[in-house]
Amino acid sequence: MGIVRYTSVANAIARALGVDPPPEVRIGGSGGRITLTFRSTGATRWSEEKQVDQALRIAAATREVLTADSRRGVRRRARNRAIVVVFEDATLLKGCSIVGQWKCVVPADYPGEA
């Protein structure tokens, strides 16, 4: 399965969440997962509880956006794919680029979403 990037879906998710810039959205790849990457938000330094709460909120909003999309292929992925939320922050320290990353995989059947 190939990886497809959906800029329009990313923009819709960003609007639903009230964030700017929009995340990078990839559908496909390993297990057909939906991966959202948020960069330069400072989220890698948040408490774990806040990170998890935000990831679950993002997953729920993403499923709503996918369900409402006009493309059948996108809508079909709304309920049966895991959503991977990635927070990525970069900094420069002594001339070295340091990238911190936090990742949460929300299963397709996670009961907390609705």
N, C-alpha and C positions, 0 to 999 in steps of 0.2 A: 504494500500500500504506500503510495506516495504522500508527501506532505504538501498541503495546500494552505496558503496564507490568505486570510480574509480581512482586508483592510476595512471594508464596510461593516463587518461584524465587530471588529475592534472598536470602530467609532461608535457604534450603537451601544456596546458594552460600556464604553467610557462615559457616554451620555447618561446611561442608566445608573452608573455609580457616581457620577459627578466628578470624574478624575480627568486630569490632563497632564501629560500626553496620554493617548490611548495605549493599551497594552499591545504587544505583538501577539497575534492569535494564529496558532498553527493547528490544523485539523489533520490528523493522520499520524504516520510514524508508528512508534511502538504501541501496538495494541489498539491503534485507531484513536488514541487519546486526544483530547482537546487541551492544548497547552496555551496558557496565557502568561506572558512575561511582562512584569511591571518593572521598569528601570528607574533608578535615581529617585526613589520615594523615601528613602531612609528606613524602609520597613524591615531591613535585616537587623536593625538595632532595636526594634520594638520588643515588648515582652512576648513570650511564646503564646500566652493567652490571646493577646491582641492580634498576633499573626494568624492564629487559627480562626478566630472570630471573623477576621477580614477575609480569609480564604473561603470560608463557608458562605459568607455574604456574596463574594465574587462568583462562586460556583452557582448559587441560586439565581443571581442576576443573569449570568451567562446562559443558563438553561432557559430562562424567560425570553431572552433576546433570540436565541436559536429557534425556539418554538414559534416565535412571531415572524421569523424570516420568510420572505416570499419564495425562496428556493427550496424545493422539496428535499434535495440532498442535504441541505443544512438542517432543515427541520427534523429530518430523520435521525440526525445525530444528537438531538437535544436530550433525550432520556437514556440512551443506551451506551453512553461513553463516559469514562472517567474524565474528570476535569483536573488538570494539573495547574496549580497556581504557583508561579515562581516570582519571588521578589529578588531583585538583583541591584546591588549598589556598588559603585566603584569609587575608589579614592586613590590619591597619589601620595606615596610615602617614601621619602628619600630617593625620588626618581623612579620608583617602582609602581606600576599600576596594580592595585590590589582590588580584586573583585570578590565581594561577599554575596553568597546566594543562599536563599531559603526556599524550600520546595514542599508543597503539600499536595498529595494526590487524594482527591475527593471521589470516592467510588460512585459509579452510576446509580447504585441503589442506596445511597446514603439517606437514612431515614429523617435526618434533621432538615432536609431541603423540602420545600413545598411552597 
